[in-house]
Amino acid sequence: MLIKTILNKCHKFKSFVYADAYFSDFQGEDVIEVTIKPRKNSSVICSICNRPAPCYDTGKKARRFEFVPFWGFLVFFVYYMRRVECPECGIHVESVPWASGKQHQTKIYMQFLAHWSKKLSWKDVAINFRTSWGKVFRAVGYIVDWGLEHRDLSGIESIGVDEVLWHKGHKYLTLVYQINSENVRLLWIGKDRTVKTLLRFFRFLGKDRSKGLSYICSDMWKPYLKVIKKKASQAIHVLDRFHVVSNINKAIDQVRAEEYRKMNNDGYEPVLKKSRWCLLKRKENLTETQEIKLKDLLQYNLKSVRAYLLKEDLDGLWSYTSPAWAGKFLDRWCTRVMRSKIEPMKKQARSIRKHRELILNWFRAKKVISAGIVEGLNNKVKVTTRKSYGFKTFRCTEIALYHVLGRLPEPEVSHRFW
């Protein structure tokens, strides 16, 4: 079977034909080159307005377009580009269906590389398919840009806002996710975690779609709270239990560390040694050794133990269904903490009192929205970044995250090469 027959079966063009296929030498290795010629009396398409136009001239030097590798051989399309004399746009290079703009890679090859880039790092894709990292980057960028242009932004009812560290020196990204039950995806990425950053997201979303938001989930970062209150005041803004419990765990860890250092300096028995996860884990997740250690710890009247017991009491809050009764429980719990004389826990109680209504919104939302989805997506962000050993530029990070988490549409193909 001829290579031309295979190509006509899986990658045929309306106004062009495959002329010849032959082996050639490229950078010291054998490659397959396939020449393409226009059909007789076929229209020449202007690359600016995509309309037929008279042919002006034909280039004297052939252009090579990289295609999907075949049986371990690199494959190139060879074509002499024509120029058109468009009445509206002037003289420009023609548009060809297998490539766009000045790209030297075919569209299907870029889609092929982008597909494998979801499974492997860009460097591994470049090595396995004998290409360069830059070509893989451009391929993924092309697919992401196409997907962003063609994605559907209707029906966005619930969003989650969070930040992730992407570079040393406290450099953060603001990530906005759509967390509807039927559609979970990355919607938008912005540099930093400032008021201006989140305002850019709402400008991107538009006034009508912003007014259509029913639920918003975020942490207690002040710039986020300020912008959400201004731009989407009609939505139920939820501070999820994850962030509340996470902050309390940090307070307990701080109490434990300070108390351990004090006991160690005063020459007391190091009963708090190797007790960190005993105090931070949920009871059902403790190992047998940790259960024994925790049982021993509970016999001592330590600040760390009292802080742990306060945390365990707070777990009762999440069993309520009524916001009113949940609010009464939360008020009583905060009063107990303020009387405990444990400063890190008192700091968290003051924060909870300050954000009381936003925490109770979790119950008003009937528990249908949760930051657990957001944290799960953040873990995927970290995996994507770790797989590539980090990204040097924001553009690389943006493309990689949209590609993996954006659930973007892709151009339709007549044949899948993967």
N, C-alpha and C positions, 0 to 999 in steps of 0.2 A: 504494500500500500504506500503511495506517495505521500510526502509530508503535506503537499498542497491539498490532497484529498482530506487529510485529517483536519487541516486548518479550515477548509470550506465547510466541514461538518460541524465544527465547534465554534468558529470565530469568523463568520462571513460578513462582508460589508456590501452594502447595496450598490454603490457606485464605483467600486474598486475590485480588482482581481489580483490573485496571487499569480505572479508570472513564473518565477524560477526559484528553486531552493537548492542550495549548494553549500559545501564546506568552504570555510575561508579562515585565514589566519588573523587573529586579533590579539595583540599584546603577547605574542608567543604561544598561543594555544588555539586549538581547532574550535571554531564556532560555526553555527548554522546561520546562514543569511538567507532571508526570503525577500525577494524583490516584489514590490507592489506597484501596479500601474492602474491609472484611471480607465474606466470603461469608455469606449468611444461614444461621443455625443452626450456624456454625462455632465451634469451641472457642476460648476465650481462654486463653492460656498465661501462667502466672506466670513472671516474669523471674528469680525467686530459685530455685525448685525445678524449673522447666520442666515443670510438671504443669498439666492443665486446671483452671480455677477459675471460679466465677461472675463475671460482669461487674459491677463496682461502679458506674462511670460513664464517660463519654466526655469527653475534654478539649474545651474551647471554642476553643482556639487550635491551629491545625495546625502540625505540625513538618515541617521541610524536610530532606530527606536528599539529599546530593550524589551523583549517579550519573555513569557514564562519559560524557564529552562526545560529542555526536553531530553530525557534519558542521560542527564549529566552534562549535556552540551548547552552552552549559552546560546540563545536564539535572538537574532536581530531582524527587524523589518527594515528594508532599505527602500527609500522613496525619494524621488526628486520633487520637492515642494514647488507648487505653482503660486504665482501672485495674481490677485484679482484686481480689476479696476472698478471698484464699487461706485455707483453714482452718488451715494450718500457719504460713504466713509473714505473714499479715495483708494489709493493703492495699498493693499495689505496682503499678507500671506494667507493662503486659503486655510479653511478649517478641515481637519481630517478626523474621522470617527474613532480612530484607535488611540489618539493622544490629544492633549489639550495644551494650548499656549506654546511655550518654548520647552516643555518637558521632553526629555529624551527617554522617558519610560512610557510604555503603553499603559493605558488606564487599567486594563485587566491585570497587568503585572503589578501595578501599585496596589490594587485591591488584594492580590495574592500575597504580597509582602505584609500588608496591613493585617490580613487574617492571621498569619503566623505570629505577628507581633503581639497579639493578645495572649498567646501561649508561651512565647519565649521573650527574652530580652532583645532589644534592638540589635545589640552586638552579636548575639547568638544567631539571629535571623540573617544578618549580613554574612557571617561565617558559613552557615549551612547552605546558603543559596549563592555564595561566591559573588557577593556584591559589597557595597560600602555602607558604613553606618549612615552617611549623609543621604544616600538614596533611600534607605529604609525610613529615615526621618521625613524626607519629602513625601514618600508614599503614604505614611500614616497621616501626615499633615493634609494631604489632598483628600483622603477619605473623611477625616474629621471635619474639614471645612465644608465638604459636600453635605455631610450629615447635619451640621449645624444650620446650613442654609435650607435644608428640606425637612427638618424635624417639626413635629406638631406640638404647639405650646398651648393647646386648648385643654380645658378640663383640669387645670391645676388648682386643687382645693387645699392641699396640705403641704407645707414645706418645713424643712428642718435646716437650721443655720448653725454652723459650727466652724471652728478654726483648727488648723493643723500646722505643726511646725515643719517647715520644709528646708530651712537653712540654719546654720549656726548663727548666733547673735540675735536670737529672738525674732527671726523673720517668719511671719505667719502667712498662711493663705486662708481666705474666707471662702468656705464651700457652702453652697446652697443646694439642697437636695429636694426633689419632689418625692413625698412619702405617702402618696395615695395608696390605698390597699392594692389597687390593680396596676399601679405603675410606680416603681421605685427606681429613680435614676438621678444622676448628677445634672443639675440645671445650669449652674453658673460657677465660675471661679474668679476670684479677685485677689489682688495683692494686698497684703497687710490685713489688719482687723480693726479698721477705724470707722468712724461715722461716714466719711466720704466713700469708703469701699462699699458699704452696704447700700448707700444711696445710689451708687452706680447700678447695683442689681435691680433696684426698684425702677430706675429709669429704663433699664433693659426690659423689665417685665411689662411696663406700661401701666397706666392708671386703671384701665378696665380690668385687666387680669389681677392687679393688686387688690381691687375691690372685691374680686371673686374669691379671695382666699378665706377659708373658714377656720383653719387651724395653723398655728405657727409654733414650732418647738425650737427652743434655744437654751443656752446656758445663761449665767448671770452677768455676762460681760456687758458693762454699761453702754458702750456705743451701740450694741445690738438692740438693747432694750429701748434706747432712745429713738432709734430710727424706726423700729417696728411699731412703736406707739404712734409715731407721726404718720407713717405711710400705710399702715394696715390696722387701724384702730378697731375696725369691725371684727377682725379675726380673734378667736380665742387663743391668747398667747400662753403657752404652757411651759413651765419650768419642770422638766421631767424628774422623776424620782432618781434616775441615774446620777444626775448632777448633784442632787441633795446628798445622797448617800456617799458619793465620791468625795465631796468636800468634808463630810463628817469623818470618813476614813482617814483623810489627810490629817485632820485634827487629832484623831486618836493616835496616829503614828507619831505625830509631833510630841504629844504628851508622853508616850512610851519612851521615845528617844531621850527626852529631857530627864525623865525620872530614872531611866537606866544609868545615865551619866552621873546623876546626883548620888544614887545608891553606890555606884562603883567608886566615886571619889570619897564617900563617907565610910567605905570599907564594909558595907553590908553584903549579904549573900546575893549573888547575881541571879535572882529568881526570874528577872525579865529577859535573860539571855535566850535568844532563839525563840522569842514569843511573838514576833511581829505578825506572822500569818495566822497564829492562833486567835489574835484579836481582830484581824481584818476579814478573815474568811467567814462565809456563812457556815452555820453549824453542820448542815448536810454535806458540805464539801471538805470538812476536816478529815485528815488522815487519822489512823488509830493513835499514832504517837502524839499528834497535835491535840486530840481529844483528851488524852491523859495530861498533857502539859496545861491545857486550859482548865481542867478540873483542879489541878494543883494551884493555879494562879488565883482562882476564884476564892480560895481560902484566905487570901491576904486583902487587907484594906488599903489598896493602892489607888492612886489617881487613875492609872491606866485601866484598872479593873472597873472603877466607877464609870469612866468614860465608855468602856465597852458595854456595860449594862444599860447605859443611856441609849447607846446606838441600838441595842437589841430591843429596847422598849419602843423606839421609833418605828420599828418594822410593823407594829400594830396599825400605824396610820394608813398603810396601803390597802388594808382590808376593808376600809369604809367605802360606801357608795354615795353617801350624802355629803355634799360640800360643807354643809352647816356643822354636822357632827365631826367631820374631819377637821374643821377649823377649831372646834372646841378642844379636840384631842391635841392638836398642834400647839394651841395656846398653853395648855397645861404642861406639855412637854417642855416648851421653851422656859416656862417659869421654873421648873425643876432644874433645868440646866443652868439658869442664871443664879440659882442658889447653891450650885455645886462647887463654886470657887475654882473651877478648872478653866483657865483663861482661854485656851484654844477652842474649847467646846462652847464657851460663852460667846466667842466671836462668831461662831457658826449660828448660834441661836439668834443673835442680833441680825445676822444676814437673812435668816429664815423669816423673822418678824418683818423685815423690810420688804421681802418679796412674797409675803404671805398669800396675797390674792393670786399671784401668778402660779404659785405651787398648787393652790386649790383649784385652779383652772384644769388641772389634770383630772379632777373628779367631775368638773362641769363638762369636760369633753367626753365623759363616759368611758374614759380610759382607752379610747380608740386610737390615740396618737401616743407614740413613745419615742424617746431618744435612743432606745435600743437599736432601732433601724439605722439611725444616724451614726451611732458608734460602730455598728457592723460595717457600714460603708467606709467609715474612717479607717478601719482595719484594712480594708481592701486598698485604700489609698496608700497606706504604709507598706503593704506587700508590693504594690506596683513600684513604689519608689525604691524599696530595698532590692527588688529584683534587678533594677538598673543601676544600683549603687548610687542613687541620687541623680538629680538633674542640675546642670549648671545654670540654665536660664529658665525664666518663667515660661517662655514659649514652649520649650520642651516639656515642662511639667504640665502645662495646660493641655497640650495635644495628647500626652500619654493618659491623663486622667479622664478626659472626655472620651477617648477611644475605648477605655476599659469599662468606665462606669456610666457613660452618657446614654447608652442604649440608642445610639444614633442609627438612622436608616442608612443603607448603602445602595449604590447604584445597582440596578438590576443587570444580571448577566444572562446570556443565552446558554452558557455552559460554565459549570463550576470546575476550576482547575485545582481545587484542594479538597 
